[in-house]
Amino acid sequence: MIQLGSVFRCNQPPCHRWVVLSDPAEHGGRFLFVDLTTLRSASTDDACVLDVGDYPLLTHKTTVAYSRAFVGNVEGLARAVRTGDFSPLPDMPSATLRRIIEGGRASPELSSAKKGMLPR
């Protein structure tokens, strides 16, 4: 099931993890989807940096790439899971999810329209 806090691995290179940041039931089946990527010195996205312990599958410092966020839909993601393009992973822990959402609110890289999809 695709819901707020669901995490998926994209099986196409570079095989990043993606987090659902809004409740599809509140947005007609649409949701905000953000990418987790390795933190590098040149990263423009630094509003939320995660580390080992913030999510069971993280092995190094990781940033939430709000600049690459997009609005997906349940039907499309479910189809991508069926075809093997995405794989479900364990849900994001609630404390980490709250940090990611707060980072989205603060990030200059996330548009106001996308910020409007974040839960209150």
Number of C-alpha atoms within 10 A of each C-alpha: 7 20 17 22 23 21 24 24 19 19 15 10 6 9 14 15 21 23 25 26 27 25 20 19 13 11 12 10 15 19 26 22 23 23 22 21 21 18 19 12 7 7 12 15 21 20 19 19 19 21 15 12 11 19 16 13 11 15 12 13 14 20 22 27 25 26 16 13 21 14 14 15 17 17 11 12 16 17 12 15 16 11 10 13 16 22 17 17 15 12 18 19 13 12 10 16 20 15 16 24 19 17 19 25 19 13 21 15 17 21 14 11 8 19 18 13 18 18 13 7
